[in-house]
Amino acid sequence: MKTLFGVTTAMTTPFTKRGSLDTEALEQQTDFLVDKGVHALYPCGTTGEMYLMTARERMLAAQTVVNRAGGRVSVFVHCGAMHMDEAVRLARHAADIGADGIGVVTPSYFGVPDDAIVEYYRKVCGKVPRDFPVYAYAIPQLAKNDITAECMRRIADACPNVVGIKYSYPDLKRFIEYLALGRGLSVVFGADDLFLPALVMGGAGSVSGCSSCVPEPFVNVYRYFKAGDMEKAREEQMRCFRLVRVLKGGSDLAVFKAVQAMRGVRGGYTKAPLPGLSDAEHGRLREELAEYLGA
């Protein structure tokens, strides 16, 4: 089954001022990212404002990205939802439209035990083809629930089509615990400022929100790492480290969209209740990103 590697970009979702999905802008973003050399696209995740979108909007966004990518890069659609039936519906839709795989975040908001987490993945994975790749997705700082290494082992045992885990909490020790499970599991990191350390330890790559607007240094980290040029890889990782600080690590999605606009990509608006940026914030951001905007 297909797995992620290198730089997988967690895409933003561009909305109009009225809050509707801007499919033309999403197509433009897809082309921009493919042209910049990212290895895969990940629409409708946290960076894509997933829980602020209806199922219909998420399906349209997924269809738009899959169609526009046209097989140039892999597309893994995020399908986790607050309601299990909706997660199943989104997962089936992703398989039907020709996505290369999906990610599914843990149950959210309400705390649940490991047994319930394993059963959640078993039920969702059982509703798509057995050879359709699925990534578990842990982001405990937002979703409430975590996936321990032991829980991940149980998920992999229960779900033959779970090929790996996307881990989006900056805990390198936990990341290594996932790697230590072996079993051929693909482990990808969502902590952009730890991309190179994750690669050095054997991780498959990154699912990067910050690369949605400035993908070049992340692509360069992977390129130099694969070429064995660790000095250059470290230099680019330090550029990533500084960039993540300026972009607030993805905590304000309006920042990503503003930077996309600065680079000629229609970033669009965030969806209410998420705020936009003031003119003063735009100005400060442009100054702080001077070394990246000409990348």
C-alpha positions in Angstrom: 0.0 0.0 0.0 1.1 3.6 -0.7 2.6 5.5 2.1 3.7 9.1 2.7 7.3 10.3 2.5 9.2 13.6 2.3 7.1 16.8 2.5 3.4 16.2 2.7 1.7 19.6 2.8 -1.3 20.1 5.1 -3.3 22.4 2.8 -5.3 25.4 3.8 -8.9 25.7 2.6 -9.6 29.0 0.9 -13.0 30.5 1.6 -14.7 33.6 0.1 -15.6 36.5 2.2 -19.1 35.0 2.5 -17.7 31.7 3.8 -18.1 29.5 0.8 -15.4 27.3 -0.6 -13.2 28.9 -3.3 -12.4 25.9 -5.5 -10.4 28.0 -8.0 -8.2 29.2 -5.3 -7.8 25.6 -4.0 -6.8 24.6 -7.5 -4.2 27.4 -7.6 -2.8 26.3 -4.3 -2.5 22.7 -5.5 -0.5 23.8 -8.6 1.7 26.1 -6.5 2.6 23.3 -4.1 3.2 20.7 -6.8 5.4 23.1 -8.7 7.4 23.8 -5.6 8.3 20.1 -5.3 6.2 18.8 -2.3 5.7 15.1 -2.4 2.1 14.8 -1.3 -1.0 16.8 -0.4 -3.1 16.5 2.7 -6.4 18.5 2.4 -9.1 18.9 4.9 -7.0 18.5 8.0 -6.4 20.8 11.0 -4.7 23.3 8.8 -7.7 23.0 6.4 -10.2 24.1 9.1 -11.8 20.6 9.0 -14.3 21.0 11.9 -15.6 24.3 10.6 -16.6 22.7 7.3 -19.7 20.7 6.4 -19.3 17.2 5.0 -20.4 18.5 1.6 -17.7 21.2 1.7 -15.0 18.7 2.7 -16.0 16.3 -0.1 -15.9 19.2 -2.6 -12.4 20.2 -1.4 -11.1 16.6 -1.5 -12.5 16.2 -5.0 -11.0 19.5 -6.2 -7.5 18.6 -4.9 -7.6 15.0 -6.3 -8.7 16.2 -9.7 -6.3 19.1 -9.9 -3.3 17.0 -8.6 -4.1 14.6 -11.4 -1.6 12.0 -10.2 1.3 14.4 -10.1 1.7 13.8 -6.4 -0.2 11.6 -3.9 -3.2 13.0 -2.2 -4.2 11.7 1.3 -7.5 13.2 2.5 -8.1 13.8 6.1 -11.5 12.2 7.1 -11.7 12.4 10.8 -14.9 13.9 12.1 -16.8 14.5 15.4 -19.4 11.8 14.4 -18.2 8.4 13.4 -20.8 8.0 10.7 -19.5 11.2 9.0 -15.9 9.9 9.3 -17.0 6.8 7.5 -18.9 8.7 4.8 -15.8 10.9 4.2 -13.5 7.9 4.1 -15.6 6.1 1.6 -15.9 9.3 -0.6 -12.1 9.7 -0.6 -11.7 6.1 -1.8 -14.3 6.5 -4.4 -12.8 9.7 -5.9 -9.4 8.1 -6.3 -7.5 9.6 -3.3 -4.3 7.7 -2.5 -5.2 7.3 1.1 -6.7 9.0 4.1 -5.8 10.3 7.6 -8.2 9.9 10.5 -7.8 11.9 13.7 -8.6 10.3 17.0 -12.1 10.9 18.6 -12.1 14.5 19.8 -13.3 16.7 22.6 -14.7 13.9 24.8 -12.0 11.8 26.5 -12.2 8.1 25.7 -10.1 5.1 26.7 -7.7 3.2 24.4 -10.2 0.4 23.8 -12.6 3.0 22.3 -9.9 4.5 20.2 -8.9 1.1 18.8 -12.6 0.3 18.1 -13.1 3.7 16.4 -10.3 2.9 13.9 -11.4 -0.6 13.4 -14.9 0.5 12.4 -13.7 3.3 10.1 -11.0 1.2 8.4 -13.5 -1.7 8.0 -15.7 0.5 5.8 -13.1 1.2 3.1 -11.3 -1.3 0.8 -8.8 -3.5 2.7 -5.9 -2.2 0.5 -6.8 1.5 0.9 -4.1 3.1 3.1 -5.1 4.8 6.3 -3.0 6.9 8.7 -4.0 7.3 12.3 -3.6 10.9 13.4 -2.7 12.0 16.9 -2.9 15.7 17.9 -3.7 15.5 21.6 -3.3 19.2 22.3 -6.4 19.8 20.1 -8.3 16.6 20.0 -8.2 15.7 23.7 -7.2 12.1 23.0 -3.7 10.7 22.4 -2.4 7.6 20.9 0.3 5.9 23.0 2.8 3.6 21.3 0.9 0.6 22.8 -2.4 1.9 21.5 -0.8 2.3 18.1 0.4 -1.3 18.2 -3.2 -2.4 18.9 -4.6 -0.2 16.1 -2.1 -1.7 13.7 -3.0 -5.2 14.8 -6.7 -4.6 14.4 -6.6 -2.7 11.1 -4.6 -4.2 8.3 -4.9 -1.1 6.2 -3.5 1.2 8.8 0.0 2.0 7.3 1.2 4.5 9.8 0.6 7.4 12.1 0.7 11.2 11.7 1.9 12.6 15.0 1.4 16.3 15.5 2.7 16.9 19.0 6.3 18.1 19.4 7.5 15.1 21.5 10.4 13.4 19.7 10.6 10.7 22.4 7.0 9.6 21.5 7.9 9.8 17.8 10.8 7.4 18.4 8.5 5.0 20.4 6.3 4.7 17.3 9.3 4.0 15.2 10.4 1.3 17.7 7.2 -0.6 17.0 8.7 -1.7 13.7 6.0 -3.6 11.7 6.9 -1.4 8.7 4.8 1.4 10.1 5.2 4.8 8.4 5.7 7.5 11.0 5.3 11.1 9.8 5.7 14.2 12.1 3.6 17.3 12.2 6.2 19.3 14.2 7.7 21.4 11.4 10.6 22.6 13.6 11.7 19.0 14.2 11.6 17.8 10.6 15.3 16.9 10.2 15.7 15.2 13.7 12.7 13.1 12.7 14.3 12.1 9.4 17.6 11.3 11.2 15.7 8.9 13.5 14.1 7.1 10.7 10.8 8.9 10.2 9.3 8.9 6.8 8.7 12.6 6.5 6.6 15.5 7.6 3.0 16.5 7.3 3.6 20.2 7.3 1.2 23.1 7.8 3.9 25.8 7.4 4.8 24.4 4.0 1.4 25.4 2.7 2.7 28.9 2.1 6.6 28.5 2.2 7.4 25.0 1.1 10.9 25.6 -0.2 13.0 25.1 2.9 11.1 22.0 3.9 11.6 20.5 0.4 15.3 21.4 0.6 15.7 19.7 4.0 14.5 16.4 2.6 16.4 16.8 -0.7 19.7 17.5 1.1 19.1 14.8 3.7 18.4 12.2 1.0 21.6 13.3 -0.8 23.6 12.8 2.4 24.5 16.5 2.6 23.9 17.0 6.3 25.5 20.4 6.5 23.1 21.8 3.9 20.2 19.9 5.5 20.9 21.5 8.9 21.1 25.0 7.3 17.7 24.5 5.8 16.3 23.1 9.0 17.4 26.3 10.8 15.5 28.3 8.1 12.5 26.1 8.9 12.9 26.7 12.6 12.9 30.5 12.1 10.0 30.3 9.7 7.9 28.3 12.1 8.3 31.0 14.7 7.2 33.8 12.3 4.2 31.8 11.1 3.2 31.1 14.7 3.5 27.4 14.2 0.1 27.2 12.5 -1.8 28.5 15.6 -3.3 31.3 13.5 -4.5 30.0 10.1 -5.0 33.5 8.8 -1.2 33.9 8.8 -0.8 31.0 6.3 -3.4 32.5 4.0 -1.9 36.0 4.2 1.5 34.6 3.2 0.0 32.7 0.3 -1.5 35.9 -1.0 1.9 37.6 -0.7 3.3 34.9 -2.9 0.6 35.3 -5.6 -1.6 32.4 -4.4 -5.2 33.3 -3.5 -5.3 32.3 0.2 -8.8 33.5 0.8 -10.5 34.0 4.1 -10.7 31.9 7.2 -14.1 30.5 8.1 -15.9 32.1 11.1 -15.3 32.3 13.9 -11.6 32.3 13.1 -10.4 35.9 12.7 -8.4 37.5 9.9 -5.3 39.8 10.2 -5.2 43.5 10.6 -3.3 45.7 8.1 -0.7 46.2 10.8 -0.3 42.5 11.2 0.1 42.1 7.5 2.8 44.7 7.4 4.8 43.1 10.3 4.4 39.7 8.7 5.8 40.9 5.4 8.8 42.4 7.1 9.5 39.3 9.1 9.3 37.1 6.1 11.6 39.1 3.8 14.1 36.3 3.4 11.4 33.8 2.4 9.1 35.8 0.1 11.6 35.7 -2.7 12.2 31.9 -2.4 
